[in-house]
Amino acid sequence: MLSSTNAITPQGYEHFRNYLEKACGILLSDNKQYLVASRLGKLLEREGFTKLEQLVEALKKFSNAKLKEEVINAMTTNETLWFRDAHPFKILKEKILPEKNKTALRIWSAAASTGQEAYSISMIIDEYKAVNPGSLRAGEKIIATDICTNILAHAKQAEYDHLAIARGLAVDRQNKYFDKLENGSWKIKSSISSRVDFRYLNLIESYNALGKFDVIFCRNVLIYFSAELKLDILTRMHKALNPGGYLFLGGSEALSGLSDMFEIVQCHPGIVYRVK
């Protein structure tokens, strides 16, 4: 396994940083050599590379799609839980769904990871419709995207072990929306999973094939990108939103330089950005 710092030279690390940012937008800071070593060590050993430069050269020279996919999968952080931060889902249920009640609703969960956010959104829609009979008659759809292929495969299965279930999911929702399987894991009921369409998407590429949305959840992913790329992504997300559409960002993220496109809506607690 790649553990020696001798395998990651300053030049090799810089080459890899540049490659990763161009490939998927992830910007590594100056002191993340240990992260690269821990996440790519087994891959480098398997491929017979003793230096990080050799991996970068192979990625560039041979255009190896499978190797590129493995590298991106390994370097992508997939930290998520059910109903993360709580207030975005409260805002969705109490403000946005009543407002968008008359038209077909389309929601995008960007960087969806293992699916908890997208399925949480679907549960909120189900709860809203239960107390508002006849609402959302035009239908609703959640598009969930991620760049990590193995994570997407997991999300599509809609099956979670006890540890994953325990991270943010209330017992009443667990009992209502999941079926317990013989292997001890829990599978989301089809009434919730059928609303969600998982797709591969690299956020640095075009969003045109996704269509237009009423709501975009893009939370806790922009922190991994450069300021320039953040601005580009948010500008293109603005174009992907319908007039009056809403954008949710993570708690540590903020819109800057786009006040002509979005306005801040204070919801107490939490905020959401609305297309002007």
N, C-alpha and C positions, 0 to 999 in steps of 0.2 A: 504494500500500500504506500502511496505517496505521502510520506510524513516528513522527510528531510527538507529543510528550507533550501538546500542546495539544488533541489529539483525545480524550484521556482526562482529563477533569476529576476532581477529588476526589469530587465529587458523583456523576458518572457511574460512576466505578469502584465506589463504595459501592453504587449501585443494582444494578450488574451482579453484584457479590459476593453480595448478598442474593438476587437472582434465581437464580444458579447453585446456591447452597446449597439453596434450596427445591426446585429442579428435580431435582437429582441427589445432593445431600449434599456436594459438593465445597466445602471451605472455603478460600478464597484468603486468604493473609496480607496484611498492609498494603502490602507492597512488591513485588507481582507485576504491576504495570502493564505492565512490559516483556513478560511472558509473554502477557498478553491481546493486546497490540499485535502480537506476532509470530504468534500463532495465529489471530487473527480479522481481521488486516489485509486480506487478500484478500477475505474474505467481506463486510466492511463496504464496501470499495471497489466490489464487484460490486453490492451493494444500494443504493449511492448514499448511504450514511450517512457523515457527516463527524464525528459525535460518538457516543460509546459509548451515551449516553442514548437516541439514536434507535433503536438496536438493541433495547435493553431495552423501550422503549415499543412497538415492533413485536411483540415476543415476547408481551407482556402483552395488548395491545389486540386483536390479530388471531388469537391462539391458533394461530399458524402451526406446525403439527406438523413440517413439513419443515425449517423454519428452526431450530426448537428442536433437532431431531435433529442438524443440522449443527453448531450451537454446542456441544452436548454432545460430539459426536465430536471436535471440534477441541480442547476443553478437557480431554479425558480423557488421562491419561498411560498409555501402554501399553508399559511396560518389562518384558521377560520373557526367560527363557532355559530351556533344557532342564535338568531335575533341579536347579532352583535351590536352593542351600544344602545339597543332598545328604542331610543327616540326616533330614528328614521322610520321604523315600522309603525310607530304610533302616529307619526305625521302622515304616513301613507294611508293608514286606516281612517283617521279622523279628518284629514284635510283633502288629500289628493283624490282618493277614491270617490268621495261624494261629488267632487268637482268634475271628475271625468266620467261620471256615471252614464252619460247618454251616448257615448261613442265606443267603438271597439278599442279596448285598452291594450297597449303594447309596452312592455317593460323590458329593459336590457340590464342584466346583471353582468357587468364587465369584470374580468379576472375572477371568475366564479369559483375557482378552486374546486373542492370536492362537493360543491353544490348546496352547502347549508344556507347560504344567503338566498339563492333562487327558490329553494323549497320553503324557506321562512316566508318569503314574499307570497308564495302560493297559499300558504296557511292563512296569512293575513287576508287575502282575497276571499278565501273560503269563509272565514269568520265574519267578514263584512257582509257577504251575501246572505249568511244565515240570519243576521239581524235586520237585513234590508231586503225582504222578499221582492223579487222582480227587478233587482238592480243588476247593472252590467249585462243587460240582455244582448248587447251587441257582441259580447264575448271578450275574452282576455287571453293574452299570450305572453309568456316570459321567455326571452331569448337569453341564454346563459353562455358566455364565451370564456375561453381560457387558452393560453398558449401551450400548456403542459398536457401532452397527450395521455399519459398514464393517469393523471389526475382526472381528466375528462371521462376516461373509461370508468373510473371509480364512481364519479358523480352520476353517470347514466344508469348504473346499477341500482341507485337509490337505496343502498343497503349499508348500514352502519353498525359498528360494534358498540358494546356498552360504554366504553371510554368516550367515543365520539358523541354518542347520544347524550351523555351527562354534561357536555360542554354547552350550557346555555338553554337547554330544552326543559321546559316545565313538564312535570309528570302528567298533568291532564292532557297536554298536547301530544305527548308521547303515546298515551293510551288511545287518543282519538284518531291520530293520523298515521300510526305505525302498526304493523303486524309483526309479532315476534316469530322468528324462524326457529327451526329445530336446532340449528347450530348455535343458537344463543344471540345472534345478531337481530337487528330490527330493520324492516323494509317499509319504506313509505308507501302508503296506499295510492293506488292508481288515480284516484280522484284528485290528488295533489300533484303527483309526478307528471300526469298527462298535460298539465299546463306548461311544462318546462321543456324547451328544446335546446339541448346542449350542442354547441358548435365550436370548432377550432377557430381561433382568431388571434393574430399577432396585432397588438394595439398600434404598432408603428405602421401597419398597412391600412388599406382602404376599408371603410365601413359601409360602402355603398350597397353591397349585397344584403346587408341586414335590414334595410328599409328604414322607416321613420319610427320614432318612439315618443311616448308621452312622458315616460320617466326613465332616467338612467341612474343606476347605482354604480358608481366608480369609486370604491372606497378602499383605502389602504393599499393602493398600488402605485399611485403617482409619486410616492416617496422614493421609489427606486429609480426614477428617471431624472434626467437633467432638466433644468429650468426651461430650456429651449424646447425640449420634447414635450414637457408638460403643457406648455402653451399651445403647441401644435395639436396634441391630443384633445385638449379642451375646446379648441376652435372647431375641430372636426366633429366633436360630440355635439356642439351647439348646432351644427348643420344637420345632425342626425335627429334632433329633437323637433317635434311639432311646435307650432306657435303656442306659447304658454306652457311648454313642457318644463319638467323639473329635473334637476341634477343633484344627486347626493354625493358628497365627498366624505372621506374619513375624518375622524375627529382631529387629527393633527395636520390635515390638509386644508388649503384655502385657495380661493380664486384670486389671482392678482393679474392685472393688466387686461382684464376682460369685462370691465364695468359697463362697457357699451353693449355687451351681449347679454349679460345676466344681471338680475337684481337679487339682493339678499332678502329672503323671507324669514323673519324671526318667528319661531314657533313655541318657544318657552316650554320645555327645553328644546334645544337644538335649532339648527337652521337648515334651510334648503335653498338652492339657487334656482330661480325661475327665468326662463327665456323672456327677454324684453320684447 
